[in-house]
Amino acid sequence: MPIRYILKQLLMPPGVLLLLIVLAWWWRRRFPRLAGACFVAGVGGLWLMSLPLVVEWGARQLEREPALSAVQWPALAQRADAIVILG
């Protein structure tokens, strides 16, 4: 598996928060205040990502395009340029 896939997963939201927790554990003796801040940021971020309010807010940010109304469905056949069959 190429290293870029691993890096991509670690830099996306849950991965970067887990990295903060790992860094906090690694720095706990050498830099205790920085380790505490990293731990609070990592655990706090994971906690916030698990809240339904934050999940709904994130979904609203991603899904800005309104759904088609039933009135627009018959006109879709004239606008179709390709047929995609999944299976």
C-alpha positions as a printed Julia matrix, in Angstrom:
87×3 Matrix{Float64}:
   0.0    0.0     0.0
   1.51   3.35   -0.97
   2.42   5.75    1.8
   0.19   8.49    0.33
  -2.97   6.56    1.28
  -1.79   6.3     4.86
  -0.89   9.99    4.96
  -4.23  10.93    3.41
  -6.11   9.02    6.1
  -4.03  10.51    8.9
  -4.56  14.07    7.69
  -8.34  13.83    7.36
 -10.49  14.87   10.36
 -10.58  11.78   12.6
  -6.97  10.89   11.81
  -5.53  14.27   12.69
  -7.38  14.23   16.02
  -6.01  10.78   16.8
  -2.54  12.06   15.88
  -2.99  14.85   18.43
  -3.78  12.28   21.11
  -0.74  10.18   20.14
   1.48  13.29   20.2
   0.1   14.17   23.63
   1.06  10.72   24.91
   4.5   11.01   23.34
   5.15  14.5    24.76
   3.64  13.89   28.21
   6.99  13.94   30.06
   9.01  16.34   27.94
   6.34  19.02   27.29
   3.51  18.45   29.77
   1.57  21.65   29.04
   1.75  21.15   25.27
   0.79  17.5    25.75
  -2.22  18.55   27.81
  -3.31  21.02   25.14
  -2.93  18.4    22.4
  -4.89  15.87   24.45
  -7.72  18.32   25.15
  -7.84  19.37   21.48
  -7.85  15.76   20.26
 -10.45  14.42   22.68
 -12.53  17.6    22.37
 -12.49  17.35   18.59
 -13.53  13.7    18.66
 -16.3   14.55   21.13
 -17.53  17.44   18.97
 -17.51  15.25   15.85
 -19.77  12.76   17.64
 -22.46  15.32   18.51
 -25.59  15.2    16.31
 -25.7   18.99   16.08
 -22.2   19.18   14.58
 -22.95  16.28   12.21
 -26.1   18.01   10.95
 -24.24  21.31   10.53
 -21.51  19.56    8.52
 -24.06  17.79    6.34
 -25.83  21.1     5.66
 -22.51  22.63    4.58
 -21.9   19.77    2.14
 -25.44  19.4     0.8
 -26.36  22.88   -0.37
 -28.01  21.79   -3.63
 -31.79  21.39   -3.15
 -33.44  18.12   -4.14
 -35.56  17.94   -7.3
 -39.26  18.48   -6.85
 -41.76  16.0    -8.3
 -42.71  18.56  -10.98
 -39.17  18.44  -12.44
 -39.02  14.64  -12.78
 -40.73  14.29  -16.22
 -38.33  16.81  -17.79
 -35.3   14.75  -16.77
 -35.79  12.29  -19.65
 -35.26  15.02  -22.26
 -32.1   16.3   -20.55
 -30.44  12.89  -20.14
 -27.2   12.53  -22.13
 -26.1    9.13  -20.84
 -27.45   6.07  -19.12
 -25.35   4.6   -16.33
 -25.95   1.02  -15.25
 -24.33  -0.01  -11.99
 -23.94  -3.63  -11.21
